[in-house]
Amino acid sequence: MVDVVPRAATAGWQTHLVVLGAAVVAMLLLFARDAADMATIWWTSSTYEHCLVIVPIIGWLVAQRRLVLAEIAARGWPLPLLWVAIGALSWLLGEAAGVAVARHLGLVLMLQGLIAATLGRGATAGLLFPLFYAIFLVPAGDGLVPPLQTITAWMCLGLLHLIHVPATLDGVFISTPGGWFKVAEACSGAKFLIAMIALGVLVAHLGFRSWWRRAAFLAVCVVVPVLANGARAFGTIWVAQYRGAKAADGFDHVVYGWFFFAAVIALVMALSWRFFDRAADAPAVDAAVVLREAGRQRSAWSAIPAALAALAIAGAAPLWSAVVVATGVAPIPIGAHLPAVAGWTPIESGEGLPWKPRFDGADRLFVQRYRDPSGAQVDLAVAIYAAQGRGRSLVGYGHGAVDPDGDWSWAADTAPPANGNAQRIVAPGDVSREVVGFYRVGDMDTGSPARVKIETLRRHLLGGSQRASALLVSAEDARGGRAAVDRFVAALGPTGRVIDRIADGL
């Protein structure tokens, strides 16, 4: 038998909503930098501008449920404090490892848990989908860009061969008789795929009752945008092949900016409409379920203790991070400088296409070209962080040998040296160079970005030296290539020791 809460009990809603509103504001102030970062990304990044629409959608979803929620009482519920704790842990791990998406996810999870703890089990049951849908406020998906670039490039190559256009692929670069094309980050289709998944989840909830139909629809929302983007990129190359690069540029902007996404949405909806099995006028939520869950809540806190407990749990994460990191920060001396290298002479880097790695927020970034008696030339770059933090990460999207805003692009990984990594990068004009890189976090040397993240995480959580550095050696293939790089690294000596001497100003 269901213990139904009488309508008279709804008198407490006003108090709970006022307390919840104040607590949400307090949490957003506590994590103001993350909230501001998310809002800035929504406003400035075309990949995540759909998040601006998700906010009013969530409001609409909540409004749909207001009559059902009015049938139950709002009561503080301690169990969702675990939800808040999971969010705080996610934020702490993201802060420790320098992973913004983990911090942003943690903030959303903490807000979800705060709402559930303040309003109670019945309200949480009624608001379950809007709470879940708030996950799409997290600007996540940059990691999809590289694999989608590769998929798009291979699709273009296959379609060009299908229509008998000679084409070769080098990383994300396609060469045809009509020109040389790069499948850039903006051409990966990531923004379409991310937005389509968010839209697909909403439509799957509103249009389907069957879970297998929802899964099938979401699969369509993933596959169709990827295939369509490959066709769009192929079309751009095809137009350039027969009408020139200028015509292709105009075609790409019109199709990409005005018609393409709308056409994909219309296609997916048209394919799926006849399979909808949920009536358009169906209730937003099952009232019986909400009433049953409200009746099952035995503990009843008032709004203020529930909100204060959630804020206390959330606030413990930044406090811990600040205390632990501060104990391991040592400043980089003003006299830090690059070393002399036996057999190599520093020179001006005036020849060839300029190359400079990207390490935003580094306390020191040195770049110097060297030449040996044989005429081979290499570039040495060293980036040093006294401590990593938001906007100051040794590894991450956009950091390293390739600046996404520059002329160089990754082409392939090559044979790595001990405790290092190696890659070939290319630029317009059939220019290529080898880059060998080494990382050092505290006293650990590695060439693995994953190990850098793990060691950074460990030191941010448990303490220790927070210093992190990267040493990169690069040479154009036309000026010595990998052989010159290997000779320079051998003359340089143990890279970890070199990095420490530079950072210590010795």
C-alpha positions in Angstrom: 0.0 0.0 0.0 1.4 3.4 -1.0 1.8 6.0 1.7 0.5 9.1 -0.2 1.5 12.5 1.2 -1.6 14.8 1.5 -1.9 18.0 -0.5 -1.7 20.0 2.7 1.9 18.9 3.1 2.8 21.0 0.0 2.9 24.1 2.1 6.6 23.4 2.8 7.5 23.8 -0.9 8.0 27.6 -0.7 10.6 27.3 2.1 12.4 24.5 0.4 12.6 26.4 -2.9 13.9 29.5 -1.2 16.6 27.5 0.6 17.4 25.6 -2.6 17.8 28.9 -4.6 20.1 30.3 -2.0 22.1 27.1 -1.8 22.5 26.9 -5.6 23.7 30.5 -5.7 26.2 29.7 -2.8 27.5 26.7 -4.7 27.9 28.6 -7.9 29.9 31.3 -6.0 32.0 28.6 -4.4 32.9 27.2 -7.8 32.6 30.5 -9.7 35.6 29.9 -11.9 34.2 26.7 -13.2 30.7 28.1 -13.7 32.2 31.1 -15.5 34.4 28.8 -17.6 31.4 26.7 -18.6 29.3 29.8 -19.5 32.2 31.2 -21.5 32.6 28.0 -23.5 28.9 27.9 -24.2 29.0 31.5 -25.5 32.2 31.4 -27.5 32.6 27.9 -28.8 30.5 26.8 -31.7 30.9 23.2 -30.6 29.0 23.9 -27.4 26.7 26.7 -28.3 23.8 24.2 -28.1 24.3 24.2 -24.3 22.6 27.7 -24.3 19.4 26.0 -25.5 19.6 23.2 -23.0 19.1 25.6 -20.0 15.6 26.7 -21.1 14.8 23.1 -22.2 15.5 21.9 -18.6 13.2 24.7 -17.4 10.5 23.5 -19.7 10.9 19.9 -18.6 10.5 21.0 -15.0 7.5 23.1 -15.8 5.8 20.0 -17.3 6.1 18.3 -14.0 4.9 21.1 -11.7 1.3 19.7 -11.2 2.6 16.3 -10.2 5.1 17.7 -7.9 2.4 19.8 -6.2 0.8 16.5 -5.0 3.8 15.7 -2.7 5.8 17.4 0.0 9.3 18.7 -0.3 11.4 17.1 2.4 15.2 17.1 3.0 16.7 13.7 2.1 20.2 12.7 3.3 20.9 9.9 0.8 21.7 12.3 -2.2 24.6 13.7 -0.1 26.5 10.7 -1.6 25.6 12.2 -5.0 27.2 15.5 -3.9 30.2 13.6 -2.6 30.7 11.9 -5.9 30.5 15.3 -7.6 33.1 16.8 -5.2 35.4 13.8 -5.8 35.0 14.3 -9.6 35.9 18.0 -9.2 38.9 17.2 -7.0 40.2 14.7 -9.5 39.7 17.1 -12.3 41.4 19.9 -10.4 44.3 17.5 -9.5 44.8 16.1 -13.0 44.1 19.4 -14.8 41.0 17.9 -16.6 38.4 20.6 -17.0 35.7 18.3 -18.1 36.0 16.4 -14.8 35.7 19.7 -12.8 32.7 20.8 -14.9 31.0 17.4 -14.5 31.7 17.5 -10.8 29.9 20.9 -10.5 26.9 19.6 -12.3 26.8 16.5 -10.2 27.0 18.5 -7.0 24.1 20.8 -8.1 22.0 17.7 -9.0 22.7 16.2 -5.6 22.0 19.5 -3.8 18.6 19.6 -5.5 17.8 16.0 -4.6 18.9 16.4 -1.0 16.9 19.6 -0.5 13.6 18.5 -2.2 13.4 14.8 -1.3 12.9 11.4 -2.9 9.5 12.0 -4.5 10.6 15.3 -6.1 13.8 13.6 -7.3 11.7 10.8 -8.9 9.6 13.5 -10.7 12.6 15.5 -11.8 14.8 12.5 -12.7 15.0 13.2 -16.4 15.6 16.9 -16.2 18.3 16.3 -13.6 19.9 13.7 -15.9 19.6 15.9 -18.9 21.6 18.6 -17.1 24.7 16.4 -17.8 24.6 17.9 -21.4 25.5 21.3 -19.8 29.0 19.9 -19.4 31.1 21.0 -22.5 32.6 17.6 -23.2 33.7 16.0 -26.5 37.0 17.6 -27.5 38.5 14.1 -27.4 36.3 13.1 -30.3 38.0 15.5 -32.6 41.1 13.5 -33.6 39.3 10.2 -34.3 36.6 12.0 -36.2 39.2 13.8 -38.2 40.7 10.4 -39.1 37.4 8.8 -40.0 36.4 11.8 -42.1 39.7 11.7 -43.9 39.4 8.0 -44.7 35.8 8.5 -45.9 36.9 11.3 -48.2 39.7 9.1 -49.6 37.4 6.2 -50.2 34.8 8.4 -52.0 37.4 10.1 -54.1 38.7 6.7 -55.2 35.1 5.6 -55.9 34.8 8.4 -58.5 38.3 7.7 -59.8 40.0 10.8 -58.5 43.6 10.1 -57.7 44.2 10.9 -54.0 46.6 10.1 -51.3 46.3 10.4 -47.5 49.0 11.5 -45.1 47.6 11.8 -41.6 44.7 14.2 -42.0 46.1 15.7 -45.3 44.6 14.7 -48.6 46.4 15.4 -51.9 44.6 15.3 -55.2 45.3 16.8 -58.7 43.1 19.7 -57.6 45.0 20.6 -54.5 46.1 19.8 -51.0 43.4 19.6 -48.3 43.5 19.3 -44.6 40.7 17.7 -42.6 40.9 20.4 -39.9 39.4 20.2 -36.4 36.4 22.2 -37.6 35.8 19.7 -40.3 35.8 16.7 -38.0 32.0 16.9 -37.5 32.4 16.8 -33.7 30.2 19.8 -33.1 27.3 18.2 -35.1 27.7 14.8 -33.4 27.8 16.3 -29.8 24.7 18.5 -30.5 22.9 15.6 -32.2 23.5 13.3 -29.3 22.0 15.9 -26.9 19.0 16.4 -29.2 18.7 12.6 -29.7 18.5 11.9 -25.9 15.7 14.5 -25.6 13.7 13.1 -28.5 14.3 9.5 -27.3 12.7 10.5 -24.0 9.8 12.4 -25.5 9.0 10.1 -28.4 9.7 6.6 -27.3 8.6 4.3 -24.5 10.5 1.2 -25.6 14.1 1.1 -24.4 15.3 -0.8 -27.5 13.7 1.8 -29.8 15.4 4.5 -27.8 18.7 2.7 -28.2 18.2 2.3 -31.9 17.3 5.9 -32.4 20.4 7.1 -30.5 22.5 4.8 -32.7 21.0 6.6 -35.7 21.9 9.9 -34.1 25.5 8.9 -33.9 26.0 7.1 -37.2 24.1 9.5 -39.5 26.0 12.7 -38.6 29.4 11.0 -38.9 28.5 9.7 -42.4 26.9 13.0 -43.4 29.9 14.9 -42.4 32.2 12.6 -44.4 30.0 13.2 -47.4 30.1 17.0 -46.8 33.9 17.0 -46.6 34.1 14.9 -49.7 31.8 17.4 -51.5 34.1 20.2 -50.6 37.1 18.5 -52.1 35.1 17.4 -55.2 34.0 21.0 -55.8 37.6 22.2 -55.4 38.7 19.5 -57.8 36.5 20.7 -60.7 35.7 24.4 -59.8 38.7 25.6 -57.8 39.5 26.2 -54.1 37.6 29.5 -54.0 34.4 27.9 -55.1 34.9 25.1 -52.7 35.4 27.5 -49.8 32.1 29.2 -50.6 30.3 25.9 -50.9 31.7 24.6 -47.6 30.6 27.7 -45.7 27.1 27.6 -47.1 26.5 23.9 -46.7 28.3 23.7 -43.3 26.8 26.8 -41.8 23.3 27.0 -43.1 21.8 23.8 -44.5 23.8 20.9 -43.4 22.9 20.4 -39.8 19.2 21.3 -40.5 19.2 18.7 -43.2 20.7 16.0 -41.0 18.2 16.7 -38.3 15.3 16.6 -40.8 16.6 13.3 -42.2 16.9 11.6 -38.8 13.5 12.8 -37.7 11.9 11.7 -41.0 13.5 8.2 -40.7 12.4 7.8 -37.0 9.0 9.5 -36.9 6.9 6.5 -37.8 8.6 4.5 -35.1 7.6 6.8 -32.2 5.6 4.8 -29.7 4.8 7.4 -27.1 1.7 9.6 -27.5 2.3 13.3 -27.9 -0.1 14.1 -25.1 1.3 11.5 -22.7 2.0 12.7 -19.2 5.6 14.0 -18.7 6.0 11.7 -15.7 4.0 8.9 -14.1 2.3 10.5 -11.1 1.9 7.1 -9.4 5.7 6.6 -9.4 6.3 10.0 -7.9 3.7 9.4 -5.2 5.1 6.0 -4.4 8.6 7.2 -4.1 7.5 10.1 -1.9 5.8 7.6 0.4 8.9 5.5 0.6 11.1 8.3 2.1 11.2 7.7 5.9 13.8 10.2 6.9 12.8 13.9 6.8 15.2 16.7 7.2 14.3 20.3 7.0 15.6 22.2 4.0 18.4 24.2 5.8 20.4 21.2 7.2 20.2 19.4 3.9 21.5 22.3 2.0 24.2 23.2 4.5 25.4 19.5 4.5 25.6 19.5 0.7 27.6 22.8 0.7 30.0 21.5 3.4 30.7 18.4 1.4 31.2 20.4 -1.8 33.5 22.9 -0.1 35.8 20.3 1.2 37.2 19.6 -2.3 38.7 23.0 -3.1 40.0 23.4 0.4 41.9 20.1 0.2 43.3 20.9 -3.2 44.5 24.4 -2.2 46.3 23.2 1.0 48.0 20.2 -0.7 49.2 22.0 -3.8 50.5 25.1 -2.0 53.0 23.0 0.0 54.8 21.7 -3.1 55.3 24.8 -5.2 58.8 26.2 -5.7 59.2 29.3 -8.0 61.3 29.1 -11.1 64.5 31.3 -10.8 64.7 34.4 -13.0 68.1 33.1 -14.2 66.7 29.9 -15.8 68.3 29.4 -19.2 68.9 26.7 -21.9 72.2 24.8 -21.7 75.2 24.8 -23.9 75.3 21.5 -25.9 78.6 20.0 -27.0 79.1 20.1 -30.7 76.1 22.3 -31.4 76.0 26.1 -31.8 73.0 28.3 -31.0 71.8 30.2 -34.2 68.9 32.4 -35.3 65.9 30.5 -36.5 65.3 32.4 -39.7 65.2 29.6 -42.2 62.2 27.4 -43.1 58.7 27.4 -41.8 58.6 28.6 -38.1 57.8 26.0 -35.5 56.9 26.6 -31.9 55.2 24.3 -29.4 52.2 25.4 -27.4 52.2 25.4 -23.6 49.7 27.9 -22.3 50.5 29.4 -18.9 54.0 28.0 -18.7 56.2 29.9 -16.2 59.1 29.6 -18.7 59.1 28.6 -22.4 62.4 28.5 -24.2 62.9 27.9 -27.9 66.3 27.9 -29.5 67.7 26.6 -32.8 71.1 24.8 -32.9 73.4 23.8 -35.8 76.2 21.2 -35.9 79.4 21.3 -38.1 77.6 19.1 -40.7 75.0 21.8 -41.2 72.1 19.9 -39.5 69.7 22.1 -37.6 67.4 21.3 -34.7 65.1 23.3 -32.5 65.1 22.8 -28.7 62.0 23.8 -26.7 61.6 23.6 -23.0 58.4 24.5 -21.1 58.4 24.7 -17.3 55.5 24.9 -14.8 56.1 25.7 -11.2 52.7 24.0 -10.7 50.0 22.9 -13.0 46.4 24.2 -12.7 43.5 25.3 -14.8 44.8 26.8 -18.0 48.3 25.6 -17.0 48.5 21.9 -17.9 51.6 20.2 -19.3 49.5 17.9 -21.5 46.0 18.3 -22.9 44.2 19.2 -26.0 46.0 21.9 -27.9 49.3 21.6 -25.9 52.5 20.1 -27.2 54.4 20.0 -30.5 51.3 21.0 -32.5 49.5 24.3 -32.0 46.0 23.9 -33.3 46.0 27.5 -34.4 49.3 27.1 -36.3 50.5 25.7 -39.6 51.6 22.3 -38.3 49.5 19.2 -37.9 50.1 15.7 -36.6 50.7 13.1 -39.3 51.9 10.0 -37.5 53.6 8.6 -34.4 57.2 7.4 -35.0 59.6 5.2 -33.0 59.9 6.7 -29.5 63.2 7.0 -27.6 63.5 5.7 -24.0 61.1 7.6 -21.7 60.0 9.8 -24.6 57.6 10.0 -27.5 58.1 10.8 -31.2 55.9 12.1 -34.0 56.0 13.4 -37.5 54.2 16.6 -38.2 53.5 18.2 -41.5 52.6 21.7 -42.9 51.4 23.1 -46.2 53.9 22.9 -49.0 54.9 19.3 -48.3 57.0 20.3 -45.3 57.6 17.8 -42.5 59.6 17.5 -39.4 60.3 15.0 -36.6 59.6 15.9 -33.0 60.9 13.9 -30.0 59.5 14.9 -26.6 60.1 14.1 -22.9 58.0 15.0 -19.9 59.1 15.4 -16.3 56.7 15.7 -13.3 58.5 16.0 -10.0 61.3 13.4 -10.4 59.4 11.1 -12.8 60.5 11.0 -16.5 58.1 9.7 -19.2 56.9 10.2 -22.7 53.3 9.2 -21.9 50.7 11.9 -21.5 48.6 9.5 -19.5 51.4 8.9 -17.0 51.8 12.7 -16.7 48.1 13.0 -15.8 48.4 10.1 -13.3 51.5 11.5 -11.6 50.1 15.0 -11.6 46.9 13.6 -10.0 48.9 11.8 -7.4 50.9 14.8 -6.4 47.9 17.1 -6.3 46.1 14.7 -4.0 48.9 13.5 -1.8 51.5 16.2 -2.0 55.0 16.5 -3.3 56.9 18.7 -5.8 54.4 20.3 -8.2 57.0 21.2 -10.9 56.2 19.8 -14.4 58.3 20.3 -17.5 58.5 19.3 -21.2 61.6 19.1 -23.4 61.1 18.8 -27.2 63.7 18.4 -29.9 62.6 18.9 -33.5 64.2 19.1 -37.0 62.8 19.5 -40.4 63.3 16.4 -42.6 65.1 18.7 -45.1 67.6 19.8 -42.4 68.6 16.5 -40.8 65.3 15.0 -39.6 65.3 12.3 -37.0 69.0 11.5 -37.3 69.9 15.1 -36.3 67.4 14.9 -33.5 68.9 11.7 -32.1 72.4 13.1 -32.3 71.3 16.3 -30.4 69.5 14.3 -27.7 72.6 12.1 -27.2 74.8 15.2 -26.9 72.3 16.8 -24.5 72.5 14.0 -22.0 69.9 12.6 -19.5 66.8 14.8 -20.2 65.5 14.7 -16.7 68.8 16.1 -15.3 68.9 18.7 -18.0 65.3 19.8 -17.2 66.1 20.1 -13.5 69.3 22.2 -14.2 67.3 24.5 -16.4 64.5 24.9 -13.9 66.9 25.5 -11.0 68.7 28.2 -13.0 72.1 26.3 -13.1 
